[in-house]
Amino acid sequence: MLIGEVARRSGVSARMLRHYESLGLVRPSGRTGSGYREYSGEDIRRIFHIESLRSLGLSLREIGLALDDPGFTPATLVGDLVRQTRERIAAETELLTRLHRIDAAEPTDWNDVLKIVSLLHALASTNADTRQRAALTATDELPVPVEALVEAALHETDPNVAGALRWALARADAARGAALLAEGLGSPDASVRKRAVQTLAELPDDQATVHLKDALTHPDAVVRRSAAPALGTRGDAEAIPTLVDMIVAGSNDTDAADALSALASDTTAADGIAGTIVDHLAHRSTGAAARGRLTQALADIPGPAAARALVELSHDEDRAVALTAKYLLQLRDTP
């Protein structure tokens, strides 16, 4: 078969076939009487093998080695290709993300673009001071891309830098930041979930409150117990059951008690809080230490329900609980 017919049937141009020949990849098995290249069936099969390997991303040099090496192992080759492809995809994805963030900042000229690129590099620096300065450089003229701030906040381990990032997010598009942080609550990494809810707790936007409410039912106890105090200080009564559970468990119980106290400024809420605490006190599974913490939590709960509970607890069989209740009653009676 002559080169023109081979090109037509294989889809490989005659020029490329000549290039393959110059590299020693495919040599026509014969020549016609007029000196034209003539390809055998075996030559054509080799051409198709070359094209198949090219479709996998191999270079022509790698293809030559693969086809001519009797010890060639396809599994090794495929494994290398998988690794190289993943690395290439990761690099391209990172570039695409960076471009999206530059576009989101709406630069007006190349000077703005260069500033944003410099900022993104600074946020990814290994130096904490550099990252902190980058987080604090948000301006109205050139806002920090919210997506970059959220990603940095979700992976930041330095508390000072984390605080700067939360400050920057509060100044930026808080609603967009809250939505992105909420996605972080679904991360398989527990530390990322914790940072997501902690950052949400410091955002002032109403949308952050919505996501914090959703976090109350999260399967991760750390997420629930980080969201509840923030909601309590915002006056959201939905946090009450989780806050009381935190006191029972002794997990961040001081902040939980403070949040309950803030919620108890509402008379109706105060009686409901007292009732929830009393229910836990009466439960047989509530241990002595937990009963002590619950009794102490009643100290800052106003209203008749909390007062009645303290009176009953002053006669509790647990001496520590009884003494605590009596002391708290004295404080309530003191003008």
URPE-V510805 format. One record per pair of residues at least 24 apart in sequence whose ideal C-beta (glycine too) atoms are under 10 Angstrom apart, sorted by sequence separation. I is the first residue (numbers start at 0). J is the second residue. If there is no record, write none. Layout:
# URPE-V510805
I/J
I/J
This chain:
# URPE-V510805
24/48
25/49
52/76
56/80
114/138
119/143
123/147
131/155
143/167
147/171
148/172
152/176
197/221
211/235
220/244
224/248
227/251
231/255
234/258
238/262
239/263
272/296
273/297
276/300
2/27
24/49
55/80
118/143
119/144
122/147
130/155
134/159
135/160
142/167
143/168
177/202
181/206
192/217
196/221
197/222
200/225
208/233
212/237
215/240
216/241
220/245
228/253
229/254
231/256
232/257
233/258
272/297
290/315
294/319
295/320
298/323
306/331
1/27
16/42
19/45
57/83
97/123
114/140
115/141
118/144
122/148
131/157
134/160
137/163
145/171
146/172
149/175
153/179
176/202
177/203
178/204
181/207
184/210
192/218
193/219
196/222
199/225
200/226
207/233
208/234
211/237
212/238
215/241
224/250
225/251
228/254
231/257
232/258
236/262
291/317
294/320
297/323
298/324
305/331
306/332
0/27
19/46
56/83
114/141
115/142
123/150
130/157
133/160
134/161
136/163
143/170
144/171
145/172
148/175
149/176
152/179
153/180
177/204
180/207
184/211
192/219
195/222
196/223
198/225
199/226
200/227
202/229
208/235
211/238
214/241
223/250
224/251
227/254
228/255
231/258
234/261
235/262
272/299
273/300
277/304
290/317
293/320
294/321
297/324
300/327
52/80
56/84
115/143
119/147
122/150
123/151
127/155
131/159
132/160
134/162
135/163
142/170
143/171
144/172
145/173
148/176
149/177
152/180
174/202
176/204
177/205
178/206
181/209
182/210
193/221
196/224
197/225
200/228
201/229
205/233
220/248
224/252
227/255
228/256
230/258
231/259
232/260
233/261
234/262
272/300
273/301
276/304
277/305
280/308
291/319
294/322
295/323
298/326
299/327
9/38
55/84
111/140
115/144
118/147
122/151
127/156
128/157
130/159
131/160
134/163
135/164
137/166
142/171
145/174
146/175
149/178
150/179
153/182
154/183
165/194
169/198
173/202
175/204
177/206
178/207
181/210
184/213
192/221
193/222
196/225
197/226
200/229
221/250
225/254
228/257
229/258
231/260
232/261
233/262
236/265
239/268
243/272
247/276
271/300
272/301
273/302
276/305
290/319
291/320
294/323
295/324
298/327
1/31
8/38
16/46
19/49
111/141
121/151
122/152
127/157
130/160
131/161
133/163
134/164
137/167
142/172
145/175
146/176
149/179
153/183
164/194
168/198
173/203
174/204
176/206
177/207
180/210
181/211
184/214
189/219
192/222
195/225
196/226
199/229
200/230
203/233
220/250
221/251
224/254
228/258
231/261
232/262
234/264
242/272
246/276
269/299
270/300
272/302
273/303
274/304
277/307
281/311
287/317
290/320
293/323
294/324
297/327
298/328
301/331
5/36
15/46
19/50
56/87
110/141
119/150
123/154
126/157
127/158
128/159
129/160
130/161
131/162
132/163
133/164
134/165
135/166
136/167
137/168
139/170
145/176
148/179
149/180
152/183
168/199
171/202
173/204
174/205
175/206
176/207
177/208
178/209
190/221
193/224
194/225
196/227
224/255
227/258
228/259
231/262
234/265
236/267
244/275
269/300
270/301
271/302
273/304
274/305
277/308
280/311
288/319
291/322
292/323
295/326
297/328
3/35
5/37
115/147
119/151
127/159
128/160
131/163
134/166
135/167
138/170
145/177
148/180
165/197
169/201
172/204
173/205
174/206
177/209
178/210
181/213
185/217
189/221
193/225
197/229
200/232
227/259
230/262
231/263
236/268
239/271
243/275
247/279
268/300
269/301
270/302
272/304
273/305
276/308
280/312
287/319
291/323
294/326
295/327
298/330
2/35
3/36
4/37
5/38
107/140
122/155
127/160
130/163
131/164
134/167
137/170
145/178
146/179
149/182
150/183
153/186
161/194
165/198
168/201
169/202
173/206
174/207
177/210
181/214
184/217
186/219
189/222
192/225
196/229
200/233
228/261
239/272
242/275
243/276
246/279
247/280
263/296
269/302
270/303
271/304
272/305
273/306
287/320
290/323
294/327
298/331
1/35
2/36
4/38
9/43
15/49
107/141
126/160
130/164
133/167
134/168
137/171
145/179
149/183
154/188
156/190
164/198
165/199
168/202
169/203
173/207
177/211
234/268
242/276
263/297
268/302
269/303
270/304
273/307
274/308
277/311
297/331
1/36
2/37
8/43
11/46
15/50
24/59
106/141
135/170
153/188
165/200
166/201
169/204
174/209
184/219
236/271
239/274
240/275
243/278
244/279
247/282
264/299
266/301
267/302
269/304
270/305
273/308
277/312
280/315
0/36
1/37
2/38
10/46
11/47
24/60
105/141
124/160
127/163
154/190
161/197
165/201
168/204
236/272
239/275
243/279
256/292
260/296
263/299
265/301
266/302
269/305
273/309
0/37
1/38
5/42
9/46
10/47
22/59
104/141
105/142
153/190
154/191
161/198
164/201
165/202
239/276
247/284
249/286
252/289
255/292
256/293
259/296
263/300
264/301
265/302
266/303
0/38
5/43
8/46
9/47
11/49
22/60
24/62
25/63
104/142
122/160
153/191
156/194
169/207
184/222
247/285
259/297
260/298
261/299
262/300
263/301
266/304
0/39
4/43
8/47
11/50
24/63
103/142
104/143
105/144
152/191
153/192
155/194
162/201
168/207
240/279
247/286
249/288
253/292
256/295
257/296
260/299
263/302
0/40
6/46
9/49
10/50
19/59
22/62
23/63
104/144
153/193
154/194
161/201
249/289
252/292
256/296
259/299
260/300
280/320
5/46
9/50
18/59
22/63
25/66
103/144
104/145
153/194
231/272
247/288
248/289
252/293
255/296
256/297
259/300
260/301
0/42
11/53
24/66
102/144
103/145
104/146
122/164
152/194
153/195
184/226
247/289
249/291
253/295
256/298
257/299
263/305
0/43
19/62
24/67
100/143
101/144
103/146
104/147
152/195
155/198
246/289
247/290
249/292
252/295
253/296
256/299
19/63
23/67
100/144
103/147
248/292
252/296
256/300
99/144
100/145
122/167
152/197
153/198
247/292
100/146
101/147
149/195
152/198
246/292
247/293
97/144
99/146
100/147
152/199
245/292
246/293
96/144
99/147
100/148
149/198
152/201
246/295
247/296
96/146
97/147
100/150
148/198
243/293
246/296
96/147
243/296
96/150
242/296
103/172
103/175
